[in-house]
């Protein structure tokens, strides 16, 4: 029987020269670098039956054995909350997250999060980080739509690696200000946190010349990453456009920053300037519907990934929620 608490990680020539902690952070993307360093110090990660230092360099031939320590029970409170489950089995949970729901506890949000709801619906959920059990990716508080969560350690690692290696297909629906010259286009830019406003990110950067993870870790001081989004304009009327967006990388606020930095902020996006422009729009039914939105107009409508045990391609869709469906219908009627 395979021990579910032991992971084997093989290094190769592409990793040569990396620090051990940097290499393992790449191989185990859901774990923070500090957690990797602690596991190394505690002897939970060995190479050829010997402990390694975080600063040791990879030769490219090593096999690491990671023995997962027993997961401590979460101190988080399980809370009965409405939860739209699209699919569940013993390995994964797929949900349709409503707008306004924070994914996991953090500063100012100790309770009433998706994690609290998951702990109530699925007692004993304790894989991954103790503060965010089951979480392998996230959506912003005001973004609605499809999310997948893990119920077992191996599923958690498999899905985390799938997101890290861009083997997951993610499609969003966004409603933004302005009209576009092209019906279809890609944006490939650099991406990093804004220099003066720490709540936002900027994509007003040249695409990194070398986008490999090795290059990133060698130049970690710059923290400039590649952001790649593919856009298709579905409807455009009265100063508002409905856009389908495929995420080809998964940076924080990627769609919000890309659209704002090209002059098309998402409607009601308080961080990226999506409120003031609504008042300047011509009087129309579309404008009136947009003004009534109580969150930014972004929805994760489609997610596909490989199942962690059967390896079957799983596909899930979440229909537009009522507030965005009203806006979609208004745009469609005005366009007729």
Secondary structure, DSSP 4 states (H G I P E B T S, - for coil): ---TTEEEEE--GGGTT-BHHHHHHHHTTTS-HHHHHHHHHTT-EEETTEE--TTPBP-S--EEEEEPPPPPPP-SPP------EEEE-SSEEEEEEPTT--SS-BTTBSSSSHHHHHHHHSTT---S-TTSTTBSS---TT-EEEEEEESSHHHHHHHHHHHHTT-SEEEEEEEEES--S-SEEEEEEEEEE-SS-TT-EE--SPPPS--SHHHHHHTTTT--EEEEEEEEEEEEETTEEEEEEEESS--TTHHHHHHHHTT-PBTT-TTTT-SHHHHTSPSSHHHHHHHT--S--EEEEEEEEE-TTT-PEEEEE-PPPHHHHHHHHHHHHHH-
